[in-house]
Amino acid sequence: MTPVASARGPIDPRLVRRSRAVRAYLVVSIVLATLVAGLVVAQAWLIASVVSDGFEGSGVTEAVTTALVALAAVVAGRALLGWLHTVVSARAAVQVKQQLRSEVVAQLLGGSPGSTASGSGTASVSSAVSSSSAVVTLLGPGLDKLDPYFAKYLPQLVLALTVPAVVVVSVFVADPLSGVTIAVTLPLVVVFMVLVGYVTRDRTERRWRALVRLSHHFSDVLDGLVVLKVFGRSRNQTKGIAEVGERNRRETMGALRLAFLSSFVLELVASISVALVAVSIGLRLVEGHMTLMTGLFVLVLAPDAYLPLRQVGAHFHDSAEGRAVADDVYAILDAPAGRASRFPAGRASGFPAGRASGASRDHPTLAGATITLEEVSVSYPGRTTPALAATSLTLAPGQVTALTGPSGCGKSTLVDVLMGFVAPTTGRVVVRTADGTTYDLADLDLTAWRAELAWVPQVPGVLAGTVAGNVRLGAPDASDRDVLAALRDAGAPDLHPWRDVHEGGANLSAGERRRLAVARALLRVRRGGAAVMLLDEPTAGLDPTSEQQVRRALRDARVTVLVVAHRRALVADADAVVPLPAPLVVVS
Ligand SMILES: Nc1ncnc2c1ncn2[C@@H]1O[C@H](COP(=O)(O)OP(=O)(O)OP(=O)(O)O)[C@@H](O)[C@H]1O
C-alpha cells in the first residue's frame, strides 16, 4: 500500500481544518460538556447533602425537599444535554459525510475542490482506493463508519477533556488528599488508553483493508463471471471468495477481542483508583477527620472523573475504522489532482494519468486551431516498451487526419493524450489558435478543452435511458429533429430515438452502440459547439451502407477530425494519413 499521511491525534486535524461543520460542532460540544460537568458536580453535592441530612436524622425538612427537587432537575438537565449532544453529533456526522462525499466525487471527476482546500500534493492515492469497487465501498459503507466517530467518540472525547478537570478541581476544594489521589491516578488511565490505542490502530486498519480487499475481489469476480462460467472456472472462485471472507472474519473477531480486552483493562485501572480514594475516605470518616457530607460528596464524584475517560477508550474502537476511512478519503483529496482524476478517465486505468481541470487555466477556442503533437510519447510504469513511441503530427483545421498502424502501436493512447486522459511522458501537445496564439495543452483548463471535443472511443459509453437521451449527451439542448438528423447521418436511421437503452447499452448490438456514439459526436459538433472530432475506429463492425454514411458525415462535418482507422475506405477519405510504427517487442 502506498503510504498515506495519516493523522493520529485524538482528533483528526484534517477534519477540523477542512470542515466548518466540525469546527462549529466542537464549539457546541465544549459548551454542552462544560454544562454537563457543572451538573455532575451539582448532582454529587445534592446527593451527598440529602443522604447526610438523612443520617443526621433531621427528617424531611424543607431543605431536603428542595434538594430532592433540585436533584430531579439536575438529572433531567443531564438527560436533556445528553440528547442535545446526540442530535448535534448526528447532524455534524451527516454534514461532514455529505461534504466529504461531494468533495471526493468532484475530485475524482476532475473538479478538484479538494486540491484547492489544503492539498499538499505530496500524497498519492492509496492503492486501496484505486478501483471503482473500492471507491464505492469508501463512499458508501466506508464513510458511514464516520458515524461512530461523530456520534460516540467525539462527544465522549470532549466530555473526557472537560468533566475530569472540573471534577478534580471540585474534589480538591472539598478534600485535597482525594483530589491529589485522583489527579495522580487519572494519567494512568490515559497512559493505558494510549497504549491500547496503538495496538488497536493497526488492527482496525487491517480490518478495513480486509473489507476493501473483499469488495475488490467480489467485484472482479462478478465482472468476469460470464467468462469464468463459459470456461467452467466459476466454481473455483467460490474458494477464493471464501478465503477472503474468512480473512475478513478473522480480522473482525481480532478487533472485537481487542476492544473487549482494552475495556476490561481500563475498567480495572479506574476501579482500583476509586477504591484508593474510598479507602482513604473510609479511614478518615472512622477517625472523625472528615464530615460525612464531604466524604459522600467525594465518593459520589470520584467515579465521574474516570467514567468519561473509560468511555472514550471504549468508543475509540468504534471510531478507529472511521479514521482509517478518513485516511483513504484524504488520500484522494490530497492527491495531486491528475492522479485522482484517472478514475473516470477514458480507457486508462493506470498511470500516467491525465489531470483535473483548473478553473483559472486558459481555454482558447478551438475553431480554426491547429493542434500539434511534438514528439509525444507515453510510457506506463512497469512496462518495458512505451505505449506510444515518440510521435509528431499536426491536425490542420478542418482537415480529416487518419491515424493508422498495427494493433497495440498506441493509436488509442494518442487519442487519450488529446482527450487529456493521459499526460505525455515526453513531448507536448501544442495548440495554435486562429489568431496565432500558442498554448501547451498541459496548461489548459481540461473541462473547457473537452467541451470543444467530440469523442467516439473504441468502446463507447452508453447510459441507461433512451437512444435520444444518449445522443443528447453531446448537446443537451438539441431538438428532436437534430437528434434524428444525427442518427440518420451516423448510419443509424433504424435506431428509434425513444427506444429504451439499458446500462452500458446491454440491449444494443456493438454496431448500434458505435453508431449511437457517432451520432452523439455529430450532434456535439452541430449543436454542442465542438470544433474537433476524435474517433477511435468508428466504422469497425459496420455494414457497408452504414460505413458509407459515417464516412460521408465525417467529410461533411467541416471540423478538424482525427480518426483512428483500420478500414481502407476510411483512410482513403482522409486529407492526411499518419501511420504509427509497430510497437517494439522486447524479448527478455
Ligand atoms: N492503462 C494501461 N496500462 C498499461 N499499458 C497499457 C494501458 N493502456 C494501453 N496499454 C498498452 O499500450 C499499448 C498501446 O495500446 P493502444 O490501445 O493505444 O493501442 P492501439 O494501437 O490503439 O491498439 P488497437 O488497434 O488494438 O486498438 C498496448 O501495448 C497496450 O497494452
PDBQT file of the ligand as one rigid body, heavy atoms in Angstrom, charges set to zero:
ROOT
HETATM    1  N1  LIG A 601      -3.589   1.513 -18.876  1.00  0.00    +0.000 N 
HETATM    2  C1  LIG A 601      -2.600   0.869 -19.467  1.00  0.00    +0.000 A 
HETATM    3  N2  LIG A 601      -1.600   0.388 -18.718  1.00  0.00    +0.000 NA
HETATM    4  C2  LIG A 601      -0.561  -0.252 -19.285  1.00  0.00    +0.000 A 
HETATM    5  N3  LIG A 601      -0.458  -0.463 -20.606  1.00  0.00    +0.000 NA
HETATM    6  C3  LIG A 601      -1.428  -0.003 -21.416  1.00  0.00    +0.000 A 
HETATM    7  C4  LIG A 601      -2.561   0.695 -20.880  1.00  0.00    +0.000 A 
HETATM    8  N4  LIG A 601      -3.360   1.047 -21.911  1.00  0.00    +0.000 NA
HETATM    9  C5  LIG A 601      -2.773   0.593 -23.032  1.00  0.00    +0.000 A 
HETATM   10  N5  LIG A 601      -1.618  -0.035 -22.730  1.00  0.00    +0.000 N 
HETATM   11  C6  LIG A 601      -0.687  -0.644 -23.674  1.00  0.00    +0.000 C 
HETATM   12  O1  LIG A 601      -0.262   0.366 -24.557  1.00  0.00    +0.000 OA
HETATM   13  C7  LIG A 601      -0.068  -0.171 -25.841  1.00  0.00    +0.000 C 
HETATM   14  C8  LIG A 601      -0.843   0.664 -26.834  1.00  0.00    +0.000 C 
HETATM   15  O2  LIG A 601      -2.233   0.483 -26.593  1.00  0.00    +0.000 OA
HETATM   16  P1  LIG A 601      -3.324   1.180 -27.525  1.00  0.00    +0.000 P 
HETATM   17  O3  LIG A 601      -4.654   0.746 -27.038  1.00  0.00    +0.000 OA
HETATM   18  O4  LIG A 601      -3.042   2.618 -27.570  1.00  0.00    +0.000 OA
HETATM   19  O5  LIG A 601      -3.009   0.531 -28.928  1.00  0.00    +0.000 OA
HETATM   20  P2  LIG A 601      -3.847   0.664 -30.265  1.00  0.00    +0.000 P 
HETATM   21  O6  LIG A 601      -2.868   0.992 -31.331  1.00  0.00    +0.000 OA
HETATM   22  O7  LIG A 601      -4.992   1.560 -30.099  1.00  0.00    +0.000 OA
HETATM   23  O8  LIG A 601      -4.350  -0.836 -30.413  1.00  0.00    +0.000 OA
HETATM   24  P3  LIG A 601      -5.673  -1.379 -31.195  1.00  0.00    +0.000 P 
HETATM   25  O9  LIG A 601      -5.510  -1.056 -32.646  1.00  0.00    +0.000 OA
HETATM   26  O10 LIG A 601      -5.627  -2.845 -30.924  1.00  0.00    +0.000 OA
HETATM   27  O11 LIG A 601      -6.818  -0.691 -30.568  1.00  0.00    +0.000 OA
HETATM   28  C9  LIG A 601      -0.537  -1.616 -25.797  1.00  0.00    +0.000 C 
HETATM   29  O12 LIG A 601       0.621  -2.434 -25.700  1.00  0.00    +0.000 OA
HETATM   30  C10 LIG A 601      -1.345  -1.697 -24.542  1.00  0.00    +0.000 C 
HETATM   31  O13 LIG A 601      -1.230  -2.968 -23.976  1.00  0.00    +0.000 OA
ENDROOT
TORSDOF 0
